[in-house]
Amino acid sequence: MKDLNRLKIVLVEKKKTSKWLAEQLGKNASTVSKWCTNTSQPDLQTLDKIASLLGCDKKELITD
């Protein structure tokens, strides 16, 4: 199965943790961990919030 998002990579590039992201979004840390491991995916609205928090374009968070 192909990874659908690059969230883990972008977090590292931005020097942020999944725990930080979970706190910013008001989400459970295990939910964000599942996104980082591509076990599950955030919805588009959440993806937009993540991009805003990380100061990047949504396209950077999605694999091509």
N, CA, C, O and CB atoms as a CASP TS submission, in Angstrom:
PFRMAT TS
TARGET T0000
AUTHOR 0000-0000-0000
METHOD Language model
MODEL 1
PARENT N/A
ATOM      1  N   MET     1       0.832  -1.182   0.000  1.00  0.00           N
ATOM      2  CA  MET     1       0.000   0.000   0.000  1.00  0.00           C
ATOM      3  C   MET     1       0.878   1.248   0.000  1.00  0.00           C
ATOM      4  O   MET     1       1.837   1.346   0.765  1.00  0.00           O
ATOM      5  CB  MET     1      -0.947  -0.003   1.210  1.00  0.00           C
ATOM      6  N   LYS     2       0.547   2.176  -0.846  1.00  0.00           N
ATOM      7  CA  LYS     2       1.341   3.399  -0.977  1.00  0.00           C
ATOM      8  C   LYS     2       0.951   4.409   0.102  1.00  0.00           C
ATOM      9  O   LYS     2      -0.225   4.563   0.432  1.00  0.00           O
ATOM     10  CB  LYS     2       1.156   4.018  -2.382  1.00  0.00           C
ATOM     11  N   ASP     3       1.965   5.098   0.647  1.00  0.00           N
ATOM     12  CA  ASP     3       1.691   6.164   1.604  1.00  0.00           C
ATOM     13  C   ASP     3       0.951   7.292   0.894  1.00  0.00           C
ATOM     14  O   ASP     3       1.301   7.673  -0.223  1.00  0.00           O
ATOM     15  CB  ASP     3       3.005   6.687   2.252  1.00  0.00           C
ATOM     16  N   LEU     4      -0.073   7.818   1.554  1.00  0.00           N
ATOM     17  CA  LEU     4      -0.884   8.867   0.944  1.00  0.00           C
ATOM     18  C   LEU     4      -0.485  10.267   1.399  1.00  0.00           C
ATOM     19  O   LEU     4      -0.762  11.250   0.712  1.00  0.00           O
ATOM     20  CB  LEU     4      -2.335   8.633   1.257  1.00  0.00           C
ATOM     21  N   ASN     5       0.168  10.355   2.562  1.00  0.00           N
ATOM     22  CA  ASN     5       0.568  11.681   3.011  1.00  0.00           C
ATOM     23  C   ASN     5       2.032  11.706   3.439  1.00  0.00           C
ATOM     24  O   ASN     5       2.638  10.667   3.699  1.00  0.00           O
ATOM     25  CB  ASN     5      -0.321  12.138   4.161  1.00  0.00           C
ATOM     26  N   ARG     6       2.578  12.901   3.505  1.00  0.00           N
ATOM     27  CA  ARG     6       3.968  13.129   3.889  1.00  0.00           C
ATOM     28  C   ARG     6       4.043  13.834   5.236  1.00  0.00           C
ATOM     29  O   ARG     6       5.032  14.505   5.532  1.00  0.00           O
ATOM     30  CB  ARG     6       4.695  13.952   2.817  1.00  0.00           C
ATOM     31  N   LEU     7       3.021  13.690   6.042  1.00  0.00           N
ATOM     32  CA  LEU     7       2.931  14.444   7.286  1.00  0.00           C
ATOM     33  C   LEU     7       4.151  14.250   8.185  1.00  0.00           C
ATOM     34  O   LEU     7       4.694  15.219   8.716  1.00  0.00           O
ATOM     35  CB  LEU     7       1.684  14.045   8.032  1.00  0.00           C
ATOM     36  N   LYS     8       4.572  13.019   8.353  1.00  0.00           N
ATOM     37  CA  LYS     8       5.726  12.735   9.221  1.00  0.00           C
ATOM     38  C   LYS     8       6.980  13.463   8.711  1.00  0.00           C
ATOM     39  O   LYS     8       7.734  14.029   9.502  1.00  0.00           O
ATOM     40  CB  LYS     8       5.989  11.204   9.294  1.00  0.00           C
ATOM     41  N   ILE     9       7.195  13.447   7.416  1.00  0.00           N
ATOM     42  CA  ILE     9       8.364  14.084   6.801  1.00  0.00           C
ATOM     43  C   ILE     9       8.309  15.595   6.979  1.00  0.00           C
ATOM     44  O   ILE     9       9.304  16.222   7.342  1.00  0.00           O
ATOM     45  CB  ILE     9       8.451  13.730   5.305  1.00  0.00           C
ATOM     46  N   VAL    10       7.135  16.179   6.720  1.00  0.00           N
ATOM     47  CA  VAL    10       6.991  17.633   6.837  1.00  0.00           C
ATOM     48  C   VAL    10       7.159  18.076   8.291  1.00  0.00           C
ATOM     49  O   VAL    10       7.753  19.123   8.550  1.00  0.00           O
ATOM     50  CB  VAL    10       5.617  18.086   6.297  1.00  0.00           C
ATOM     51  N   LEU    11       6.648  17.299   9.234  1.00  0.00           N
ATOM     52  CA  LEU    11       6.845  17.633  10.649  1.00  0.00           C
ATOM     53  C   LEU    11       8.329  17.692  10.993  1.00  0.00           C
ATOM     54  O   LEU    11       8.771  18.605  11.691  1.00  0.00           O
ATOM     55  CB  LEU    11       6.136  16.607  11.549  1.00  0.00           C
ATOM     56  N   VAL    12       9.091  16.729  10.511  1.00  0.00           N
ATOM     57  CA  VAL    12      10.537  16.711  10.755  1.00  0.00           C
ATOM     58  C   VAL    12      11.193  17.929  10.115  1.00  0.00           C
ATOM     59  O   VAL    12      12.027  18.589  10.734  1.00  0.00           O
ATOM     60  CB  VAL    12      11.170  15.409  10.208  1.00  0.00           C
ATOM     61  N   GLU    13      10.815  18.222   8.874  1.00  0.00           N
ATOM     62  CA  GLU    13      11.386  19.381   8.172  1.00  0.00           C
ATOM     63  C   GLU    13      11.097  20.690   8.910  1.00  0.00           C
ATOM     64  O   GLU    13      11.929  21.597   8.920  1.00  0.00           O
ATOM     65  CB  GLU    13      10.833  19.459   6.746  1.00  0.00           C
ATOM     66  N   LYS    14       9.924  20.783   9.523  1.00  0.00           N
ATOM     67  CA  LYS    14       9.515  22.005  10.235  1.00  0.00           C
ATOM     68  C   LYS    14       9.929  21.979  11.708  1.00  0.00           C
ATOM     69  O   LYS    14       9.634  22.905  12.463  1.00  0.00           O
ATOM     70  CB  LYS    14       7.999  22.192  10.133  1.00  0.00           C
ATOM     71  N   LYS    15      10.620  20.899  12.106  1.00  0.00           N
ATOM     72  CA  LYS    15      11.090  20.722  13.480  1.00  0.00           C
ATOM     73  C   LYS    15       9.941  20.765  14.496  1.00  0.00           C
ATOM     74  O   LYS    15      10.036  21.401  15.546  1.00  0.00           O
ATOM     75  CB  LYS    15      12.117  21.796  13.817  1.00  0.00           C
ATOM     76  N   LYS    16       8.862  20.073  14.149  1.00  0.00           N
ATOM     77  CA  LYS    16       7.694  19.964  15.017  1.00  0.00           C
ATOM     78  C   LYS    16       7.435  18.487  15.306  1.00  0.00           C
ATOM     79  O   LYS    16       7.878  17.611  14.562  1.00  0.00           O
ATOM     80  CB  LYS    16       6.443  20.634  14.365  1.00  0.00           C
ATOM     81  N   THR    17       6.716  18.224  16.389  1.00  0.00           N
ATOM     82  CA  THR    17       6.407  16.840  16.759  1.00  0.00           C
ATOM     83  C   THR    17       4.929  16.550  16.513  1.00  0.00           C
ATOM     84  O   THR    17       4.112  17.462  16.385  1.00  0.00           O
ATOM     85  CB  THR    17       6.770  16.575  18.243  1.00  0.00           C
ATOM     86  N   SER    18       4.610  15.278  16.449  1.00  0.00           N
ATOM     87  CA  SER    18       3.211  14.887  16.290  1.00  0.00           C
ATOM     88  C   SER    18       2.428  15.274  17.544  1.00  0.00           C
ATOM     89  O   SER    18       1.241  15.592  17.463  1.00  0.00           O
ATOM     90  CB  SER    18       3.090  13.361  16.015  1.00  0.00           C
ATOM     91  N   LYS    19       3.090  15.248  18.701  1.00  0.00           N
ATOM     92  CA  LYS    19       2.435  15.665  19.946  1.00  0.00           C
ATOM     93  C   LYS    19       2.058  17.150  19.870  1.00  0.00           C
ATOM     94  O   LYS    19       0.957  17.531  20.267  1.00  0.00           O
ATOM     95  CB  LYS    19       3.362  15.401  21.171  1.00  0.00           C
ATOM     96  N   TRP    20       2.957  17.976  19.368  1.00  0.00           N
ATOM     97  CA  TRP    20       2.676  19.402  19.200  1.00  0.00           C
ATOM     98  C   TRP    20       1.478  19.595  18.276  1.00  0.00           C
ATOM     99  O   TRP    20       0.578  20.385  18.563  1.00  0.00           O
ATOM    100  CB  TRP    20       3.914  20.141  18.641  1.00  0.00           C
ATOM    101  N   LEU    21       1.479  18.868  17.171  1.00  0.00           N
ATOM    102  CA  LEU    21       0.388  18.991  16.200  1.00  0.00           C
ATOM    103  C   LEU    21      -0.943  18.573  16.822  1.00  0.00           C
ATOM    104  O   LEU    21      -1.960  19.237  16.620  1.00  0.00           O
ATOM    105  CB  LEU    21       0.681  18.138  14.951  1.00  0.00           C
ATOM    106  N   ALA    22      -0.939  17.491  17.567  1.00  0.00           N
ATOM    107  CA  ALA    22      -2.158  17.026  18.233  1.00  0.00           C
ATOM    108  C   ALA    22      -2.697  18.099  19.180  1.00  0.00           C
ATOM    109  O   ALA    22      -3.902  18.345  19.226  1.00  0.00           O
ATOM    110  CB  ALA    22      -1.886  15.718  19.007  1.00  0.00           C
ATOM    111  N   GLU    23      -1.802  18.732  19.930  1.00  0.00           N
ATOM    112  CA  GLU    23      -2.220  19.784  20.854  1.00  0.00           C
ATOM    113  C   GLU    23      -2.806  20.981  20.102  1.00  0.00           C
ATOM    114  O   GLU    23      -3.816  21.542  20.525  1.00  0.00           O
ATOM    115  CB  GLU    23      -1.036  20.232  21.718  1.00  0.00           C
ATOM    116  N   GLN    24      -2.183  21.370  19.003  1.00  0.00           N
ATOM    117  CA  GLN    24      -2.655  22.510  18.216  1.00  0.00           C
ATOM    118  C   GLN    24      -4.028  22.256  17.610  1.00  0.00           C
ATOM    119  O   GLN    24      -4.848  23.168  17.498  1.00  0.00           O
ATOM    120  CB  GLN    24      -1.662  22.833  17.114  1.00  0.00           C
ATOM    121  N   LEU    25      -4.270  21.011  17.222  1.00  0.00           N
ATOM    122  CA  LEU    25      -5.534  20.653  16.568  1.00  0.00           C
ATOM    123  C   LEU    25      -6.620  20.228  17.553  1.00  0.00           C
ATOM    124  O   LEU    25      -7.788  20.103  17.185  1.00  0.00           O
ATOM    125  CB  LEU    25      -5.296  19.539  15.577  1.00  0.00           C
ATOM    126  N   GLY    26      -6.224  20.006  18.812  1.00  0.00           N
ATOM    127  CA  GLY    26      -7.185  19.498  19.793  1.00  0.00           C
ATOM    128  C   GLY    26      -7.563  18.060  19.513  1.00  0.00           C
ATOM    129  O   GLY    26      -8.680  17.629  19.799  1.00  0.00           O
ATOM    130  N   LYS    27      -6.616  17.319  18.949  1.00  0.00           N
ATOM    131  CA  LYS    27      -6.850  15.906  18.605  1.00  0.00           C
ATOM    132  C   LYS    27      -6.060  15.014  19.553  1.00  0.00           C
ATOM    133  O   LYS    27      -5.121  15.458  20.213  1.00  0.00           O
ATOM    134  CB  LYS    27      -6.451  15.616  17.125  1.00  0.00           C
ATOM    135  N   ASN    28      -6.455  13.766  19.604  1.00  0.00           N
ATOM    136  CA  ASN    28      -5.741  12.776  20.387  1.00  0.00           C
ATOM    137  C   ASN    28      -4.399  12.484  19.710  1.00  0.00           C
ATOM    138  O   ASN    28      -4.328  12.393  18.484  1.00  0.00           O
ATOM    139  CB  ASN    28      -6.585  11.477  20.546  1.00  0.00           C
ATOM    140  N   ALA    29      -3.346  12.340  20.500  1.00  0.00           N
ATOM    141  CA  ALA    29      -2.013  12.068  19.948  1.00  0.00           C
ATOM    142  C   ALA    29      -1.988  10.776  19.133  1.00  0.00           C
ATOM    143  O   ALA    29      -1.243  10.676  18.158  1.00  0.00           O
ATOM    144  CB  ALA    29      -0.983  11.988  21.074  1.00  0.00           C
ATOM    145  N   SER    30      -2.789   9.794  19.520  1.00  0.00           N
ATOM    146  CA  SER    30      -2.805   8.530  18.765  1.00  0.00           C
ATOM    147  C   SER    30      -3.420   8.723  17.377  1.00  0.00           C
ATOM    148  O   SER    30      -3.043   8.029  16.432  1.00  0.00           O
ATOM    149  CB  SER    30      -3.590   7.449  19.540  1.00  0.00           C
ATOM    150  N   THR    31      -4.353   9.652  17.249  1.00  0.00           N
ATOM    151  CA  THR    31      -4.951   9.952  15.945  1.00  0.00           C
ATOM    152  C   THR    31      -3.893  10.533  15.019  1.00  0.00           C
ATOM    153  O   THR    31      -3.771  10.113  13.869  1.00  0.00           O
ATOM    154  CB  THR    31      -6.144  10.935  16.093  1.00  0.00           C
ATOM    155  N   VAL    32      -3.128  11.498  15.520  1.00  0.00           N
ATOM    156  CA  VAL    32      -2.083  12.122  14.715  1.00  0.00           C
ATOM    157  C   VAL    32      -0.999  11.096  14.382  1.00  0.00           C
ATOM    158  O   VAL    32      -0.445  11.111  13.283  1.00  0.00           O
ATOM    159  CB  VAL    32      -1.473  13.336  15.456  1.00  0.00           C
ATOM    160  N   SER    33      -0.704  10.222  15.312  1.00  0.00           N
ATOM    161  CA  SER    33       0.277   9.170  15.065  1.00  0.00           C
ATOM    162  C   SER    33      -0.174   8.272  13.906  1.00  0.00           C
ATOM    163  O   SER    33       0.647   7.868  13.083  1.00  0.00           O
ATOM    164  CB  SER    33       0.497   8.331  16.341  1.00  0.00           C
ATOM    165  N   LYS    34      -1.454   7.964  13.838  1.00  0.00           N
ATOM    166  CA  LYS    34      -1.988   7.144  12.738  1.00  0.00           C
ATOM    167  C   LYS    34      -1.844   7.873  11.405  1.00  0.00           C
ATOM    168  O   LYS    34      -1.567   7.254  10.378  1.00  0.00           O
ATOM    169  CB  LYS    34      -3.474   6.792  12.991  1.00  0.00           C
ATOM    170  N   TRP    35      -2.034   9.201  11.428  1.00  0.00           N
ATOM    171  CA  TRP    35      -1.836   9.973  10.203  1.00  0.00           C
ATOM    172  C   TRP    35      -0.377   9.908   9.774  1.00  0.00           C
ATOM    173  O   TRP    35      -0.078   9.754   8.590  1.00  0.00           O
ATOM    174  CB  TRP    35      -2.273  11.440  10.403  1.00  0.00           C
ATOM    175  N   CYS    36       0.536  10.026  10.745  1.00  0.00           N
ATOM    176  CA  CYS    36       1.976  10.038  10.437  1.00  0.00           C
ATOM    177  C   CYS    36       2.458   8.697   9.887  1.00  0.00           C
ATOM    178  O   CYS    36       3.395   8.647   9.090  1.00  0.00           O
ATOM    179  CB  CYS    36       2.779  10.395  11.690  1.00  0.00           C
ATOM    180  N   THR    37       1.821   7.627  10.311  1.00  0.00           N
ATOM    181  CA  THR    37       2.217   6.301   9.829  1.00  0.00           C
ATOM    182  C   THR    37       1.361   5.841   8.650  1.00  0.00           C
ATOM    183  O   THR    37       1.499   4.712   8.179  1.00  0.00           O
ATOM    184  CB  THR    37       2.123   5.282  10.959  1.00  0.00           C
ATOM    185  N   ASN    38       0.476   6.721   8.175  1.00  0.00           N
ATOM    186  CA  ASN    38      -0.421   6.421   7.059  1.00  0.00           C
ATOM    187  C   ASN    38      -1.364   5.254   7.331  1.00  0.00           C
ATOM    188  O   ASN    38      -1.807   4.574   6.406  1.00  0.00           O
ATOM    189  CB  ASN    38       0.386   6.125   5.832  1.00  0.00           C
ATOM    190  N   THR    39      -1.668   5.026   8.618  1.00  0.00           N
ATOM    191  CA  THR    39      -2.659   4.020   8.982  1.00  0.00           C
ATOM    192  C   THR    39      -4.054   4.551   8.684  1.00  0.00           C
ATOM    193  O   THR    39      -4.948   3.809   8.277  1.00  0.00           O
ATOM    194  CB  THR    39      -2.529   3.629  10.474  1.00  0.00           C
ATOM    195  N   SER    40      -4.219   5.869   8.899  1.00  0.00           N
ATOM    196  CA  SER    40      -5.460   6.554   8.534  1.00  0.00           C
ATOM    197  C   SER    40      -5.090   7.935   8.007  1.00  0.00           C
ATOM    198  O   SER    40      -3.930   8.343   8.069  1.00  0.00           O
ATOM    199  CB  SER    40      -6.448   6.656   9.757  1.00  0.00           C
ATOM    200  N   GLN    41      -6.082   8.649   7.490  1.00  0.00           N
ATOM    201  CA  GLN    41      -5.811   9.949   6.869  1.00  0.00           C
ATOM    202  C   GLN    41      -6.684  11.035   7.489  1.00  0.00           C
ATOM    203  O   GLN    41      -7.832  10.776   7.852  1.00  0.00           O
ATOM    204  CB  GLN    41      -6.049   9.882   5.348  1.00  0.00           C
ATOM    205  N   PRO    42      -6.151  12.244   7.613  1.00  0.00           N
ATOM    206  CA  PRO    42      -6.990  13.355   8.084  1.00  0.00           C
ATOM    207  C   PRO    42      -7.970  13.772   6.990  1.00  0.00           C
ATOM    208  O   PRO    42      -7.702  13.585   5.803  1.00  0.00           O
ATOM    209  CB  PRO    42      -6.113  14.564   8.513  1.00  0.00           C
ATOM    210  N   ASP    43      -9.102  14.336   7.396  1.00  0.00           N
ATOM    211  CA  ASP    43     -10.034  14.833   6.385  1.00  0.00           C
ATOM    212  C   ASP    43      -9.462  16.114   5.764  1.00  0.00           C
ATOM    213  O   ASP    43      -8.478  16.662   6.259  1.00  0.00           O
ATOM    214  CB  ASP    43     -11.448  15.098   7.008  1.00  0.00           C
ATOM    215  N   LEU    44     -10.081  16.581   4.687  1.00  0.00           N
ATOM    216  CA  LEU    44      -9.533  17.730   3.950  1.00  0.00           C
ATOM    217  C   LEU    44      -9.526  19.008   4.776  1.00  0.00           C
ATOM    218  O   LEU    44      -8.608  19.820   4.657  1.00  0.00           O
ATOM    219  CB  LEU    44     -10.327  17.958   2.683  1.00  0.00           C
ATOM    220  N   GLN    45     -10.533  19.189   5.601  1.00  0.00           N
ATOM    221  CA  GLN    45     -10.584  20.379   6.459  1.00  0.00           C
ATOM    222  C   GLN    45      -9.420  20.361   7.452  1.00  0.00           C
ATOM    223  O   GLN    45      -8.778  21.387   7.679  1.00  0.00           O
ATOM    224  CB  GLN    45     -11.941  20.452   7.215  1.00  0.00           C
ATOM    225  N   THR    46      -9.154  19.204   8.038  1.00  0.00           N
ATOM    226  CA  THR    46      -8.046  19.064   8.977  1.00  0.00           C
ATOM    227  C   THR    46      -6.716  19.235   8.258  1.00  0.00           C
ATOM    228  O   THR    46      -5.793  19.848   8.793  1.00  0.00           O
ATOM    229  CB  THR    46      -8.100  17.701   9.679  1.00  0.00           C
ATOM    230  N   LEU    47      -6.617  18.697   7.051  1.00  0.00           N
ATOM    231  CA  LEU    47      -5.393  18.848   6.260  1.00  0.00           C
ATOM    232  C   LEU    47      -5.095  20.326   6.004  1.00  0.00           C
ATOM    233  O   LEU    47      -3.939  20.748   6.022  1.00  0.00           O
ATOM    234  CB  LEU    47      -5.517  18.088   4.922  1.00  0.00           C
ATOM    235  N   ASP    48      -6.144  21.098   5.767  1.00  0.00           N
ATOM    236  CA  ASP    48      -6.002  22.537   5.571  1.00  0.00           C
ATOM    237  C   ASP    48      -5.475  23.207   6.840  1.00  0.00           C
ATOM    238  O   ASP    48      -4.605  24.075   6.767  1.00  0.00           O
ATOM    239  CB  ASP    48      -7.347  23.157   5.159  1.00  0.00           C
ATOM    240  N   LYS    49      -5.996  22.809   8.002  1.00  0.00           N
ATOM    241  CA  LYS    49      -5.532  23.354   9.281  1.00  0.00           C
ATOM    242  C   LYS    49      -4.071  22.982   9.528  1.00  0.00           C
ATOM    243  O   LYS    49      -3.290  23.805  10.005  1.00  0.00           O
ATOM    244  CB  LYS    49      -6.413  22.842  10.439  1.00  0.00           C
ATOM    245  N   ILE    50      -3.705  21.745   9.203  1.00  0.00           N
ATOM    246  CA  ILE    50      -2.327  21.286   9.389  1.00  0.00           C
ATOM    247  C   ILE    50      -1.378  22.121   8.540  1.00  0.00           C
ATOM    248  O   ILE    50      -0.334  22.563   9.019  1.00  0.00           O
ATOM    249  CB  ILE    50      -2.194  19.790   9.030  1.00  0.00           C
ATOM    250  N   ALA    51      -1.742  22.336   7.280  1.00  0.00           N
ATOM    251  CA  ALA    51      -0.910  23.136   6.379  1.00  0.00           C
ATOM    252  C   ALA    51      -0.732  24.546   6.925  1.00  0.00           C
ATOM    253  O   ALA    51       0.362  25.106   6.871  1.00  0.00           O
ATOM    254  CB  ALA    51      -1.527  23.186   4.970  1.00  0.00           C
ATOM    255  N   SER    52      -1.805  25.112   7.446  1.00  0.00           N
ATOM    256  CA  SER    52      -1.737  26.458   8.018  1.00  0.00           C
ATOM    257  C   SER    52      -0.819  26.492   9.229  1.00  0.00           C
ATOM    258  O   SER    52       0.007  27.396   9.355  1.00  0.00           O
ATOM    259  CB  SER    52      -3.133  26.946   8.406  1.00  0.00           C
ATOM    260  N   LEU    53      -0.953  25.529  10.111  1.00  0.00           N
ATOM    261  CA  LEU    53      -0.114  25.471  11.316  1.00  0.00           C
ATOM    262  C   LEU    53       1.360  25.300  10.978  1.00  0.00           C
ATOM    263  O   LEU    53       2.229  25.859  11.647  1.00  0.00           O
ATOM    264  CB  LEU    53      -0.566  24.330  12.218  1.00  0.00           C
ATOM    265  N   LEU    54       1.636  24.521   9.934  1.00  0.00           N
ATOM    266  CA  LEU    54       3.027  24.248   9.559  1.00  0.00           C
ATOM    267  C   LEU    54       3.579  25.276   8.578  1.00  0.00           C
ATOM    268  O   LEU    54       4.760  25.234   8.232  1.00  0.00           O
ATOM    269  CB  LEU    54       3.139  22.863   8.956  1.00  0.00           C
ATOM    270  N   GLY    55       2.731  26.197   8.129  1.00  0.00           N
ATOM    271  CA  GLY    55       3.182  27.229   7.203  1.00  0.00           C
ATOM    272  C   GLY    55       3.604  26.665   5.857  1.00  0.00           C
ATOM    273  O   GLY    55       4.613  27.079   5.286  1.00  0.00           O
ATOM    274  N   CYS    56       2.826  25.718   5.358  1.00  0.00           N
ATOM    275  CA  CYS    56       3.145  25.119   4.061  1.00  0.00           C
ATOM    276  C   CYS    56       1.873  24.977   3.240  1.00  0.00           C
ATOM    277  O   CYS    56       0.768  25.207   3.732  1.00  0.00           O
ATOM    278  CB  CYS    56       3.834  23.741   4.239  1.00  0.00           C
ATOM    279  N   ASP    57       2.046  24.602   2.003  1.00  0.00           N
ATOM    280  CA  ASP    57       0.910  24.362   1.104  1.00  0.00           C
ATOM    281  C   ASP    57       0.393  22.954   1.340  1.00  0.00           C
ATOM    282  O   ASP    57       1.167  22.054   1.665  1.00  0.00           O
ATOM    283  CB  ASP    57       1.316  24.561  -0.393  1.00  0.00           C
ATOM    284  N   LYS    58      -0.919  22.755   1.177  1.00  0.00           N
ATOM    285  CA  LYS    58      -1.490  21.417   1.346  1.00  0.00           C
ATOM    286  C   LYS    58      -0.810  20.403   0.438  1.00  0.00           C
ATOM    287  O   LYS    58      -0.675  19.234   0.800  1.00  0.00           O
ATOM    288  CB  LYS    58      -2.991  21.441   1.065  1.00  0.00           C
ATOM    289  N   LYS    59      -0.382  20.843  -0.736  1.00  0.00           N
ATOM    290  CA  LYS    59       0.267  19.933  -1.682  1.00  0.00           C
ATOM    291  C   LYS    59       1.515  19.290  -1.089  1.00  0.00           C
ATOM    292  O   LYS    59       1.850  18.151  -1.415  1.00  0.00           O
ATOM    293  CB  LYS    59       0.631  20.675  -2.959  1.00  0.00           C
ATOM    294  N   GLU    60       2.202  20.027  -0.213  1.00  0.00           N
ATOM    295  CA  GLU    60       3.414  19.484   0.424  1.00  0.00           C
ATOM    296  C   GLU    60       3.105  18.310   1.332  1.00  0.00           C
ATOM    297  O   GLU    60       3.973  17.477   1.591  1.00  0.00           O
ATOM    298  CB  GLU    60       4.120  20.566   1.221  1.00  0.00           C
ATOM    299  N   LEU    61       1.866  18.237   1.821  1.00  0.00           N
ATOM    300  CA  LEU    61       1.482  17.192   2.760  1.00  0.00           C
ATOM    301  C   LEU    61       0.994  15.916   2.089  1.00  0.00           C
ATOM    302  O   LEU    61       0.802  14.891   2.743  1.00  0.00           O
ATOM    303  CB  LEU    61       0.422  17.706   3.668  1.00  0.00           C
ATOM    304  N   ILE    62       0.797  15.989   0.778  1.00  0.00           N
ATOM    305  CA  ILE    62       0.254  14.843   0.036  1.00  0.00           C
ATOM    306  C   ILE    62       1.297  14.322  -0.942  1.00  0.00           C
ATOM    307  O   ILE    62       1.987  15.090  -1.613  1.00  0.00           O
ATOM    308  CB  ILE    62      -1.048  15.234  -0.720  1.00  0.00           C
ATOM    309  N   THR    63       1.394  13.002  -1.005  1.00  0.00           N
ATOM    310  CA  THR    63       2.349  12.414  -1.959  1.00  0.00           C
ATOM    311  C   THR    63       1.808  12.529  -3.368  1.00  0.00           C
ATOM    312  O   THR    63       0.599  12.624  -3.580  1.00  0.00           O
ATOM    313  CB  THR    63       2.637  10.933  -1.619  1.00  0.00           C
ATOM    314  N   ASP    64       2.727  12.519  -4.337  1.00  0.00           N
ATOM    315  CA  ASP    64       2.278  12.640  -5.723  1.00  0.00           C
ATOM    316  C   ASP    64       1.977  11.309  -6.362  1.00  0.00           C
ATOM    317  O   ASP    64       1.588  11.259  -7.529  1.00  0.00           O
ATOM    318  CB  ASP    64       3.305  13.351  -6.533  1.00  0.00           C
TER
END
